Amino acid sequence: MAMNAALKTKIIAAAHEIGIDKIGFTTAEPFDYLEDSLKEQKAKGHTSGFEHPVIEERLYPDKIFHQPKSIISIALAYPSEIQNPLKSERDNRRGLFARASWGLDYHDILREKMDRLIAYIKTEATTATFKPMVDTGELIDVATAQRAGLGFIGKNGLLITEEFGSWVYLGEIITDIEFEADQPGVSACGDCTRCIDACPTNALLGDGRMNAQLCLSFQTQTKGYMAQEFRRPMTHVIYGCDICQYVCPFNQDKSVHLHPEMEPDPEVVQPALKPLLTISNKDFKEKYGPLAGSWRGKKPLQRNAIIALANMRDQTAIPLLLQLMEEDPRPVIRGTSAWALSVIQRFQNPAMVKAIAAQLAKETDPETVTEMTQAIEKLKDKRPPRSIKTQS
């Protein structure tokens, strides 16, 4: 049955001209087979809170669009390697933004491509209606893309494409035009469990689902204190996490550079950590504002930068961390700085204990009091410095 077959062919050609790397078509049938799974995840507290809140609207396209007939799913491939990376120097340690935050904010890039595609389709089907969305929309991107034949959902819950691995951004357009559906993607993970084994916080459940609360990517985007158990696993990545993608066999040797606006500026995506801690709001917006990773603002990234400095045991950061602990107006930054000092300081140091205790006496926020109290205890448990042997 050739439903708008000629139009479909034209749309595919137009999509490639616009710079869309993959395009697929599926029906607007419900995704009701996911209902039990979504409800179970919510009941178990495995969701991040960033998802669209109404489960029915995520599953039933007709709840969010009048008489939907098809969904067009698109993918844009992003680079997984920095072509001229910067070295992290001893006195100038650098963090890292995960790859999905390199270049300009992908929401803007995808919206622009989808708007251009819709504008083209309207020249061919003047009365048609459309609803485009990118991961902040109602539908589940990976489920839509898998059903539209763009790839399959891996055990890490990400869409894996044949050409680009999982290094793709996804978007979709609901429309009232009826197209012939493409063949859904079929899982090719087999018995491979590399992503599950490599996840440092055991966030992956093994069936393509995850406990988002345990995911480091989610943890780097929270606003208060980061729980202790996630600080060390975070290493120096101050936004997002790529571990489950990095180890995936389908991603090996896959780094494409198709979109100049997605190319990372090393100075931005490998930020010098100490300057990030004192950056003004104006300079932060100018330098990091275009990144998807800036959406939560400056404070979570600064908190993460302090954790990264602690993970690197950066001795040169001690004076700055003492200053932040004593002068920063934000309790989370003061408390995280105290914690970082207790990690970086190698040996017993009564002066540092005294400095944190003096600050603790001024604190009223319960979590900050706990952080500083624990930092003092940790410092008191350190070994005394080795005595320097004098030469006789």
Secondary structure, 3 states (H helix, E strand, C coil): CCCCHHHHHHHHHHHHHHCCCEEEEEECCCCHHHHHHHHHHHHCCCCCCCCCCCHHHHHCHHHCCCCCCEEEEEEEECCCCCCCCCCCECCECECEECHHHCCCCHHHHHHHHHHHHHHHHHHHCCCCCEEEEECCCCCCHHHHHHHCCCCEECCCCCEEECCCECCEEEEEEEECCCCCCCCCCCCCCCCCCHHHHHCCCCCECCCCCECHHHCHHHHCCCCCCCCHHHHCCCCCEEECCCHHHHCCHHHCCCCCCCCHHHCCCHHHHCCEHHHHHCCCHHHHHHHHCCCHHHCCCHHHHHHHHHHHHHHCCCHHHHHHHHHHHHHCCCHHHHHHHHHHHHHHCCCCCHHHHHHHHHHHCCCCCHHHHHHHHHHHHHHHCCCCCCCCCCCC
